Amino acid sequence: MPFPDLDRRLADIRERIAGAAKRGGHGQATTIVAVTKTHGPDVPAAAFAVGLVDVGENKVQEALSKMAQVTAPVRWHLIGHLQRNKVKSLQHFSLFHALDSSRLADAVDFFGTEREAPVDVLMQINPAREATKGGYDLSEVEAEADRLAAMKGLRVRGAMTIARFGADERELRETFAAVRRTTETLASAGHPATENSMGMSADYELAVEEGATLVRLGSVLFGARVP
Ligand SMILES: *Cc1c(COP(=O)(O)O)cnc(C)c1O
């Protein structure tokens, strides 16, 4: 057992999430995606042992090699950027959080259409327009929601963002509200969109107050990342 106090940490996080959900008043349920990147295969197994069924990785290659070593039936989430020539690897994930461009959407649609089963994805948005991050500009969301609605090879289940490092509370709330609105726009366009993937170790309580249905937690669960 690599983390003897994981169940206590998790109990504290669940309590904080419950408090934040009450304060926020959006009435949503929130699922924790345990982010195990940089850690060994014992960590997803330890997460599953304390009841964390959803596990997130940000790099495809690392995720696939871990999958081969983890026997626990976790649900794998791909939370990081995917190159277009690797869309086939999406068959190994239950949800792809980082659909970040039209060209990638076309490639995912092609793969999902070919295998005759749509790929579940979240539209990643980049509200702060950070050059170092992927994601749609907010001005593109409406037209892209309509364009994606015609695709048979993917299903957009909601929206995702990574808040700007160092953002203050006001900016964080605006960022998270933009995710909520994006999911509403997607639903209006006909997508089965209900998920708001937002909030990491440093800001998950605010994210839950703003309606997060998926929080992606790494260091608050497992400590500092292995370099
Ligand atoms: C690493 C990572 C997380 C988790 O970060 P922590 O701050 O350790 O909780 C969440 N989302 C994405 C996309 C990540 O790459």
The ligand as an SDF file (V2000), in Angstrom:
LIG
                    3D

 15 15  0  0  0  0  0  0  0  0999 V2000
   -1.7750   17.0290  -13.5360 C   0  0  0  0  0  0  0  0  0  0  0  0
   -3.1300   17.4340  -13.9280 C   0  0  0  0  0  0  0  0  0  0  0  0
   -4.1520   17.5700  -12.9670 C   0  0  0  0  0  0  0  0  0  0  0  0
   -3.9330   17.3570  -11.4760 C   0  0  0  0  0  0  0  0  0  0  0  0
   -3.0960   18.3480  -10.9550 O   0  0  0  0  0  0  0  0  0  0  0  0
   -2.9070   18.5260   -9.3580 P   0  0  0  0  0  0  0  0  0  0  0  0
   -2.6220   19.9720   -9.2030 O   0  0  0  0  0  0  0  0  0  0  0  0
   -1.7780   17.6490   -8.9620 O   0  0  0  0  0  0  0  0  0  0  0  0
   -4.1880   18.1410   -8.7110 O   0  0  0  0  0  0  0  0  0  0  0  0
   -5.4080   17.9340  -13.4120 C   0  0  0  0  0  0  0  0  0  0  0  0
   -5.6720   18.1340  -14.7240 N   0  0  0  0  0  0  0  0  0  0  0  0
   -4.7310   18.0130  -15.6690 C   0  0  0  0  0  0  0  0  0  0  0  0
   -5.0970   18.2630  -17.0960 C   0  0  0  0  0  0  0  0  0  0  0  0
   -3.4360   17.6610  -15.3120 C   0  0  0  0  0  0  0  0  0  0  0  0
   -2.4990   17.5490  -16.2710 O   0  0  0  0  0  0  0  0  0  0  0  0
  1  2  1  0
  2  3  1  0
  2 14  2  0
  3  4  1  0
  3 10  2  0
  4  5  1  0
  5  6  1  0
  6  7  2  0
  6  8  1  0
  6  9  1  0
 10 11  1  0
 11 12  2  0
 12 13  1  0
 12 14  1  0
 14 15  1  0
M  END
$$$$
